[in-house]
Amino acid sequence: MDTSLSSIAVVGLGTMGTGIAEVLALAGREVIGIDISEAAALGAVASLEASTARAVGRGRITERERADALARFRTSDDLRAVADAELVIEVVPETYEIKQQVFRELDAIVSPTAILATGTNALSVTRLAAESQRPERVLGLHFFNPAPAMKLVEVVSSVLTAPPAVEAVTALARELGKEPVAVGDRPGFVADGLLFGYLNQAAAMYEANYASREDIDAAMKLGCGLPMGPLALLDLIGIDTARTVLEAMYAESQDRLHAPAPVLGQLSSAGLTGRKAGRGFYTYDAPGGQTVVPDTLTPAADAVSGAGRDVASVGVAGSGTMASGIAEVFAKAGYDVVLAARSQAKADVAKGRIAKSLERSVAKGRLTAEARDETLARITAAGSLDAFAEVDLAVEAVAEDLEIKRQLFASLDKVCRPGAVLATTTSSLPVVAIARATARPEDVIGMHFFNPAPAMKLVEVVRTVLTADDVHATVRAVCARIRKHPVDCGDRAGFIVNALLFPYLNNAIKMVEEHYASLDDIDAAMKLGGGYPMGPFELLDVVGLDVSLAIEKVLHKEFRDPGLAPAPLLEHLVAAGCLGRKTGRGFREYARR
């Protein structure tokens, strides 16, 4: 089989089809674009002219290369114009009826050796192939938007697809400068299959009034390093499109995590489909606009009511990396800090860790030597919680064990002065259960820092049903002073970040269990297609498989959703002592230092 694929047709000249055509034309392919709408065809030509002009202006291509690319692209409203194409890529609206009609017509037009590719991200490639007279030459070729910029291409095989067809389009994808990953036929494939479940959970979290849209989006950007928050991303994708993908996923999986959140249907029915409509979860300056404008749901700048308590000194309980990092953050912000551990020796080691961290900052030019010395001088290492007698805010950062934390808070209750705010850094335990270990649960709140605390900007502020308003106001004010971004959430398992992150990680493990895709392909798909800074298996090995399993169990226990049950593979690896980077082996093996 000739795999050069030099003549290619793109059927459907919307945003995606136009982007694919641009990529192909710039890569030296002869491209015929088909659309029944003359306006769409003209728009595609204008878009290609404008984007290539920008590329010339930025020095990415020459004027000659631009002229050649434009000459290789032509349009038609007649599907018969694709007769000589070696590959046809359809990117028509996401319905079986329309796509099947296109495939039936193509059967009568193209040569017997032509490859037919669907750009679907939600529909069954097998079902579309079955409608064709040449199912062995039908496959999925899923580009990501915007196609010229996004590197990922999912090459989707059905049980009917012939290997030579897969090899040909895989080679083409590489020649286009893309990163192809091979996947099987299931709704959402890899990237969208993982991404849309996460987006759906975020929509459900917002619908439950658990957290504001702004806080959900800020939490996932700052806590996970994502380029966009989930609700803003839903607006960009199109809420109606997201609902269609989720409906297809749920029809196959029957997993409640994929059942579209009702708010998606409500917004779609109201025509509030996101950026393209000018309004979705957020309101935009115009249909198709990118600028968010204030609306009735936009929080006021002074949304936190009431005055807080004065905080001049802070106690940090613990001797691990998190405790040291939090103590460093407070000391840098000008607070007097008492760092207390179970022994003076442990406290001294923790302070020594801070000294090394500050020294690295000096070496990198981020901190002056004078500021380093002043920061370190504000920290007092202590071998007992008795040193917290006069602190205004006590923050615990000890082991993630409910009984250990309850015992510590019972001690803080006896030691700390009346009116002191008591904060737990738990990431998964019920804050109210910790608060009830004291005689003043109204003074207790969650302050969930992220590791490494000096670098990560996010703090989840967790109110219980007993937390006093002025305690909440105090912690918000403290977050501002230490230059962290606070997000408010209620006292339930996972808070915002872990409640959205770990089901996504768990679903990635299930994909591997089902032999649907490899670790490397899944990691590549989420980095290249979803903009994630790390793939799910890279992240799991960094976090620690034992930590991940513990969080998954807490989520499953609280929400009782079968879809949240920890993947057996995760449990098996933990039982075998394969905990990730810290043990030298998790989902991957690492060189021991």
N, C-alpha and C positions, 0 to 999 in steps of 0.2 A: 504493500500500500504506500502510495506517495504521501508523505506526512508534511509536505511543505506548507500546505494550506495558504496559498498566496492570494486567493480570491475569496473574500468573505462577505456575507450579507448580514445585516443587522435589521431585524424586523421589529419596529417599535422605536420611535425616536423621541421618547421622553427624556428625562434627565439621565437615566441609566443608559439607555440605548445610545444617546448622543455621546456620553462619556466613553463607552466601549468603542464606538466608531472612531473617536479621536485617538485612543490608544492604538488601535489597529492601523490607522492611516499614518501616524507618526512612526510606526514600526515597519513601514514599507509595504503594507498590504493594500491591495485594491479593495475598496469598500463600497458596497451599495447599500444605502440606507432606505428602508421601506416604511412608509407611514401613510395611512389613508387620509390623514389631515395635511393639507398643503401648508397650513400655518406651522405645524410641528416640523415639517421638512425644512421650511425656510428658517425656522428657529434653530434647527440643528446646524445648518450651514453657518448662520450668524454666530452661533456659539463657538463653532470650530474656528472661525475666522478670528473671533475675539480672544479665545484662549491661546491660540498659536501666536497671535500678536503680542500677548503678554509674555509668552515664553521667549520670544525674540528680544523683547525689551529687557528681560532678566538675564539674557545671555545663555539660556538653556538650549536653544536651537538657533541656526542661522536663518537668514531671510530666504535662502535657497531651499533649505529643508522645509521651511514653512510653505513655500510655494508648491513644492513637490507633494507635501501631505494634502494640501487643499485640492490639488489636481487629482489625487487618488480617491477622493470622496465625491460620490454623486448620489442623488436621491431619486426616488420614484414613488408613485402611489399605486403601482401595479406590482403585485407579488410575482408575476411572471418574469420580472426583471432579475430575479435571483437564479435563473435557470443554470447559469454557468458557475455558480458559487460552489466551492469545495467544502465550505462550512457555512451553515446558517445558524445564527444565534437569535432566538426570539426573546424579546423583552416587552411583550404586550401585557395588558392588565392581568392581574393575578386571579384569574378564574379558570376553572377547567374548561368551561364552554368555549371561551375565546381561544385559549391555547390549543385545545383539541382541533378546533376549526382550522387554525393556522397549520397544524401538522398534517391534517388531511389534505389541505390544498398543496402543501409543499411536496407531498408524496407524488403528486401528478406533475410536478414542475421540475424538480432537481434531478440530477443524474443519480444512478443507482449507487455510486461510490461516495456521494456527498454525506457529510456528517451533520446531523440535526441536533442542536443544543438548545436546551431551555435555560433561561436565566432565573427560573423560579427560586424562591427561598422558602417556600411553604408547602407547595403542592408535590404530589408524588410523581417522581420521574418515571417510575414503573407504569403508573396508570396512563401517563401521557405517551409513553413508548408503545404501550399495548394498542393504542389507537392508530399507530403508524404501520405501514406495510413493511417497514424496515426497522423493527425495534432494536436489532443488534447495533444500529448506527445512531441510536438516540441516547443522549446522556445529558447530564446537568453541567452547566458552566456558570457558576455563581460568582460574579464580580461583586465588589463592595463599593458603596457610594462615598465619595466621588471616585469613579473608576480610574481617572488619570493619576490620582494620588495614592489610592489604597493598593497595597502590595498583594493582599491575599486573593487567591482564586480557589474556590472549592470545586474540584472535579468529581462529579457525582455519578457513580455507576449504578445501574439497576441490575437485577439478576439476568437481564436480557442483553446487556451491553457487551459488545465484542471488545476484547483487550486492545486490538490495534487502534480502535477509535479513541480509547482512553489515552493510549500512548501518544497519539497524534495531537490531541488538544493539550495534553500535559506539556509536550515539547513546545507547542505554540505559546502557552502561558509563560514558560521560562524565557522564550525569545522576546516576549513582550516586557521582560523585566519584572515579572510577577513571581510570587511564591505559591506554587500549586500544592494543595493538600488533597489526598485521595480519601473520599468518604463514601459511605453507602447511602442508600435512599431512605431517609426518614425526615419528617418535617423539621425544618430549621437547620438540618445538617449539623455541623459542629458549632460554628460561631454563633449563629442565630439560635440554635437549639439551647445553648447555654445562656446566651444574652437575654433572650425574651422571657425565660423563666424568671430571671433576676428582675427585669423591668416590670413584669407582672406583679411580683412580690412588693416592689416599691410602690406601685399604683395602689395595691391593696392596703399597704401601710398608711398611705396618705388618706385613702378613703375611710379608714378606721379612725381618722383624726388623731393618730398616735403622735405624729410630728408634722410640722409645716412642710410645704413643698420646698421652701428655701433651705430648711435644716436637713431634709433628706438628701437634697442634691449636694449641699456643702459637705455633709458627712462622708459621702462616697467619694467626692473629689479629694478632700483633704485626708481622709482616713485610708483610702486605697490608691491614691495617685491617679485616679481616672480623669480623662480629659473633660468629661461632661457628667453631670449628675443624671440619674435615671429618668426623672420626669422631664427635664430639658431634652434629653435624648429621645424620649417618646414623642415630644412635640416635633422634633426634627424629622424623625422617621415617618411620622403620621400616625395618629392614634388609631385611625381606621385600619391602616396597614398592619399595625401591631396586633390589633384584635384578630385580624384575618389569620396571621401567622399562629397566634395562640390557639385559635379554634382548630386549626389543622393539627397542631401538636397535641392538643387535648383529645381530639378524635382518635388519635393513635395510642397515646400513652394512658389515657384515663387517669392521669396524675393530677390531683387537685391543684398542685402548684402551677399547672399549665392552664387551668380553667380561667378564662379571662376575667379579671376583676370587673365587677359590674360597672364601675365608674368609666371603664373604657367604652362599654356599650352606650352608656348615657351620654358621654361627650360626643361619640361618633354620631349618635342619633340626632343630637342637637347641632350637628355641623361644626362642632368645635374640635377639629381634627389636628390642631397643632399650628406650626408656623405657616403652612400653606393657606390656612384659613384666617390667620391673624390672631387666633386664640385657641388654646388648648388647656394644658395645666397652667400655663402662663398667658399673659396678654402681650401682643407684639405691636410694633408701631404701624404695621400694615400687613395685609395678606402677603405671605412670602417674605416678610421682613425678618430680620435677625435680632433686632433690638427689643429687649423686654421693657415694657412700660408699666408703671405702677397701676394696680387695680384695687378692687375692694378687699382682696386677700393679702395685699402687700403689707407686711408688718411695719408698724411705725418705728422710727429710730429709738424712741423711748418706750418700747413695748413692755419692758420689765418694770412693773409698777412697784412703788415703795422704796424706801431707803434701806440699804444694807447695814451690816455691822462693820465697825472699824477693824481692819486687819493690818497689823504691823509686824507680827511674828508668826512663823509657820513651823509646825512640827511635822516631820516626815518619818513614819515608822517603817522600817525594813532595811535590808542591807544588800539587796540585789541590784541588778542593772536598772530596773524601773525606779526603785527608790532613789538611787543615786542620780538618775536623770531628772527626776522631779525636783529633788533638792537643788540641783544645779539651776534649773529653770527659775525657781523662786529666788535663789540668791542673786542671779544675774539681774532680776527685776528689782532688786533693792530690799528684799525682805530679809530680816534676820531669821535664820533657819536652824532648827535643832534636828539633827539626823540621828535617830535612836535605833539601835539594834539590840539583839539579845545579849550581847556582850560588848565591852569597850573595844575589844580587838576587832570584832566584826564591823563596828561603827567606824573604826579607824581605816579599815580596808576600804569601806564604802567611800569615805572622804578621799582616800587616796585615788580611787577610781575617778572621782570628780576632778581632782588635780590634774590627772593625765588627760582627761577630756578638755579641760581648759587650756592645757599646754598645746594640744593639737590645734585648738582654735587660734592660739597666738601664732603658731607656726604657719598656719594658712592665711594669716592676715585678717582674720575675722574678729580678733579681740586684741586689745593692747595688753602689754605686760602689767600695766597699772590696774586695768580693769580685772585682769585675772587675779591679782593679789587681793583686790577689794572684795571680789566675789568669794574667794576662798576664806577670807577673814570673817565673812558673815555666817559661815557654817560652823556650828558646834557639834562635834561628834559625841554621842552619849551612849552609855551601855545600859540605859534603863528608861522606861517610859515616864519615870518620875520627873525627867527633865522637861516634860510637856506642861508642867504646872501652870505656866503663865502664857502659853501660846494662844493666839486668837483663832487659829485654824490648824486642825490636826488632820493629816492625810495619811492613810495607811496604804502601803504597797507591799503586803506580805503574800504568802502563798494563796493560790486560788482554791481555798478550802473553807466551806461555810463555818465549820466549827472553830477553825483557827481564827477566822475573822471575828466571829462572835465573842470569843474569849478576849481578843485584843480590844474590842470595843467596850466590853465590860470593864476592862482595865482603864481605858481612856475615860470612861464615865466617872471613875473614881478620882482620876488624876487631874483631868482638865478642869479649868475654872468654869463657873456658870457663865453661859453665854458664848462659850467657844463653839465654833462650827466644827463638826466631825464629818470627815469625808472618806469614802471608800473608793478605791480605784478598780473595783471588781469589773470584769468584762462580761460576766455571765450569771453571777449569783443574784438572788433577790435582795435588793438594798433594804427593803423593809424588814426582812428577817434579820439582817445585821443590826438595823436600827433598834429592833425590839430587845436587843441584848443590853440596851442602856435604859436609864430612867428618863431620858430626854430624847425620844425618837424624833421630835420636831426639829432638833438641831442636826440631824443626820441627813446627808445627801450623797449622791454618787458623783464623782469626778473621774471619768474614765479617760485617762491619758493614753496616748498611743506610743508605741516603742519605735525608735528611740525618742524619748520625751523632749530632749533639747531641739530636735529637728522637726518633729511632727507638730503641725499647727492645730490639730483638732482636739477638743475636749468634749465628750458627751456629758451633759449635765443632767443627772437623773433624779427627778423628784419622786418621792413616794407620796402616798395619800396622807401622810402625817407631816411631811416637810413644811416648815414655816415659810411664809412668803419672804421674810427678810433674810432667811438663810439662802434661798434661791437667788435673791438680789445680790447678796454678798458674793456668792460664787461667780455670778456673771461679771461683777465688777472686778474680782480678782483675775478672772480669765483675760479681761481687757488689759489689765496692768502687766500680766506676764506675756502679753502679745500672742494669746491663743484665741482660736475661733470657737466659741461655745455653741453647741446645738442642744436644744431642749428635747427631752424624750421622757416617756413614762417608765415605770419600773417593771419591765417585763424582759424575758430572756433575750439576750443578744443586743438589746437596745436597738440602735439603727444599723450600724455598720456590720456587726457580726450576724445579725438576723437576716441581712441581705447577702452577705458575702459567703457564709458557710453552706447554705443550700446550693449555691452555684458551684462551690468546690466539690460538694458531695455528688452533684449531678455529673461533674466531669469524671469523677472516679467511676461512676456507674457506666459511663461511655466506654471506659477501658475494660471494665468487667464484662461488658457485652461484646467485646472485640469489635467495636464499631469504628474506632480510630486509635492510633497510637498516641503515647504520651507526647512525643515530639510534635505530631501533627496538631494535637489539641492545644498544646502550648503555643505553637506558631499561629494557629487560627485566632486565638484570643488576643495575642499581642498585635498581630497584623490586621485582623479584622475588627477587633473590638477596642483597640487602643489601650489595652491593659499593659502596665509597666512590666508585669511578670505573668507568665502562663500559670494556670491553676496548680500544676504539679511542682513547678519551681516554688510557688508561694507556699504550698503545703509543706514542702521539705524545709523551708525557712522557718515557718511558724512552729513546726513540730507536729508530727502526726498524733502524738499523745494529746497535745493541747487541742488540736483540731477535733479529735474524737470526743474529748470531754465537752467541747462546745456543742458539737452535733447532738450529743446525748441530752444536754440541757434543753436545746431547742425542741427536740423530739418529745421530751417529757412534758414541756410546758404547752406546746401547741397540739400535741397528739395527732399530728398529720402523718400518715404512713409515708408520704413522700420525703419526710425529714428524717426517716430512720437512717442511721449511719450505714454507709455502704459496707458490705461484709469485707471487701478487700482492705478497707481502712482498718477495720477491727483486727484482721489477720496480721497485717504488717505491725501494728502496735503490739499484739501478743507475741510476735517474733522478735521484738526489741528493735525493729527498724523504724526509728523515730524521725528520720530526716537528717539534715546536715550535722546536727549535734552528735549523732551516733555513727556518722559516716555512711549510712545507708537509709534510704526511705523509698520513695518511688524510683530514685536513681541512686547510684553509688558515688561517693565522694572520696577524694584522696584524704587520708588522715594526716593531720599536722603533728 
